[in-house]
């Protein structure tokens, strides 16, 4: 079984109070989501995820998301920590990831996060997120910036983190 999680958080303008809007755990069928790629490249996977997310947003009349390097770094750290079991498969630390991004790029007024893990291709993970109401809401959200981080564990399981932000 493959698991996908979503989190949407709105960040207030003054003191960064956080409001949880949705957090879902949904299963994705493993039959149609296995990757046939023989090797893993995090950079290629991240670019491919952004491509598929932006293609979906384009079909919906939404603007493309743009990578923010510090957000990519934060997403990659979280994916690696989950893969190495240093962190649970959860949104724990989300506020801190966004705070680090905000320190670098300026105030972040809204943010969300999608997570997944499994032997998934970029297209399969995005399709899984689109088929889940909470994840789809994040992908279709009023965001302009993103950070994507992936990490493959020793068993070949890939952990995915995508941050969504607006300033």
VMD Tcl script that draws the C-alpha trace (Angstrom):
set ca {
  {0.00 0.00 0.00}
  {1.11 3.53 -0.71}
  {0.20 6.40 1.55}
  {-0.41 10.01 0.71}
  {-0.98 12.81 3.22}
  {-1.98 16.43 2.84}
  {-1.88 19.48 5.04}
  {-3.12 22.96 4.40}
  {-2.20 25.78 6.73}
  {-3.03 29.44 6.54}
  {-0.50 31.69 8.14}
  {-1.67 34.93 9.70}
  {-0.12 38.23 8.74}
  {1.27 39.36 12.09}
  {2.31 36.65 14.51}
  {2.12 33.54 12.33}
  {-0.80 31.79 14.06}
  {-1.44 28.49 12.30}
  {-4.83 27.06 11.40}
  {-5.16 23.46 10.30}
  {-7.61 23.18 7.41}
  {-7.20 19.59 6.27}
  {-5.11 16.57 6.95}
  {-6.03 13.34 5.19}
  {-4.51 9.90 4.80}
  {-5.54 8.17 1.60}
  {-4.36 4.94 0.05}
  {-3.34 4.66 -3.57}
  {-3.46 1.34 -5.38}
  {0.01 -0.09 -5.77}
  {-0.80 -1.90 -9.04}
  {-1.01 1.22 -11.20}
  {1.60 3.32 -9.44}
  {4.83 1.33 -9.59}
  {7.71 3.08 -11.23}
  {9.51 1.27 -14.00}
  {12.52 3.57 -13.82}
  {15.73 1.60 -13.15}
  {17.49 4.42 -11.30}
  {16.49 7.34 -9.14}
  {17.49 10.96 -9.58}
  {15.95 13.32 -7.03}
  {16.54 16.37 -9.23}
  {14.83 14.74 -12.22}
  {11.97 13.46 -10.07}
  {11.40 16.91 -8.58}
  {11.38 18.56 -12.02}
  {8.95 15.92 -13.30}
  {6.59 16.42 -10.36}
  {6.60 20.17 -10.96}
  {5.93 19.56 -14.65}
  {2.90 17.34 -13.95}
  {1.53 19.66 -11.25}
  {1.89 22.68 -13.54}
  {0.32 20.85 -16.50}
  {-2.67 20.05 -14.28}
  {-2.86 23.65 -13.02}
  {-2.67 24.91 -16.62}
  {-5.65 22.70 -17.61}
  {-7.56 24.28 -14.71}
  {-6.67 27.83 -15.81}
  {-4.26 28.34 -12.89}
  {-0.81 29.87 -12.96}
  {2.33 27.78 -12.87}
  {4.15 27.24 -9.59}
  {7.81 28.27 -9.43}
  {10.55 26.51 -7.53}
  {12.05 28.27 -4.50}
  {15.43 26.73 -3.75}
  {15.19 27.07 0.04}
  {11.76 25.37 -0.09}
  {13.24 22.56 -2.21}
  {15.94 22.14 0.43}
  {13.40 22.02 3.28}
  {11.22 19.52 1.41}
  {14.26 17.35 0.64}
  {15.36 17.34 4.27}
  {11.89 16.26 5.38}
  {11.69 13.49 2.77}
  {15.14 12.22 3.76}
  {14.28 12.29 7.47}
  {11.08 10.31 6.85}
  {12.91 7.79 4.64}
  {15.65 7.27 7.21}
  {13.05 7.02 10.02}
  {14.42 10.11 11.75}
  {10.90 11.53 11.45}
  {7.50 9.92 11.19}
  {5.57 10.01 7.94}
  {3.75 13.13 9.04}
  {3.50 16.89 8.76}
  {5.44 17.33 12.01}
  {7.77 20.30 11.61}
  {5.75 21.90 8.81}
  {5.62 25.24 10.61}
  {9.40 25.19 11.00}
  {9.93 24.38 7.31}
  {7.77 27.35 6.32}
  {9.52 29.60 8.87}
  {12.90 28.77 7.30}
  {11.52 29.58 3.85}
  {9.96 32.80 5.13}
  {13.28 33.93 6.65}
  {14.86 33.55 3.23}
  {12.21 34.94 0.87}
  {10.10 37.15 3.11}
  {6.66 36.68 4.65}
  {4.66 33.67 3.51}
  {0.93 34.38 3.74}
  {-0.35 30.91 2.95}
  {1.22 27.49 2.80}
  {0.31 23.84 2.38}
  {2.11 20.52 2.15}
  {1.50 17.23 0.36}
  {3.32 14.03 1.33}
  {3.49 10.59 -0.20}
  {5.68 7.52 -0.27}
  {5.94 4.43 -2.39}
  {7.52 3.07 -5.52}
  {5.91 5.80 -7.57}
  {6.79 7.75 -10.69}
  {6.35 11.53 -10.71}
  {3.23 11.16 -12.83}
  {1.78 8.52 -10.49}
  {2.31 10.54 -7.32}
  {0.72 13.63 -8.90}
  {-2.23 11.54 -10.14}
  {-2.61 10.11 -6.64}
  {-2.66 13.59 -5.16}
  {-5.17 14.80 -7.75}
  {-7.47 11.87 -6.91}
  {-7.46 12.86 -3.23}
  {-9.67 15.85 -2.31}
  {-7.26 17.36 0.24}
  {-4.20 17.02 -1.97}
  {-6.11 18.27 -4.99}
  {-7.17 21.34 -2.99}
  {-3.51 22.11 -2.31}
  {-2.51 21.62 -5.95}
  {-5.37 23.86 -7.09}
  {-4.79 26.37 -4.29}
  {-3.95 30.04 -4.50}
  {-0.21 29.40 -4.48}
  {2.58 30.69 -6.71}
  {5.67 29.07 -5.19}
  {6.66 25.50 -4.45}
  {9.39 23.36 -3.03}
  {9.70 19.67 -3.85}
  {11.96 17.17 -2.20}
  {12.26 13.43 -2.76}
  {14.45 10.77 -1.23}
  {14.72 7.06 -1.99}
  {15.40 4.67 0.88}
  {17.54 1.51 0.69}
  {14.49 -0.59 -0.29}
  {13.64 1.64 -3.25}
  {10.72 3.41 -1.58}
  {10.57 7.09 -2.47}
  {9.39 9.71 0.02}
  {7.81 12.84 -1.46}
  {7.28 16.27 0.09}
  {5.76 19.19 -1.81}
  {5.38 22.60 -0.21}
  {2.98 25.19 -1.62}
  {3.32 28.88 -0.73}
  {2.12 32.36 -1.55}
  {3.56 35.66 -0.46}
}
mol new
graphics top color blue
foreach p $ca { graphics top sphere $p radius 0.5 }
foreach p [lrange $ca 0 end-1] q [lrange $ca 1 end] { graphics top cylinder $p $q radius 0.2 }
display resetview
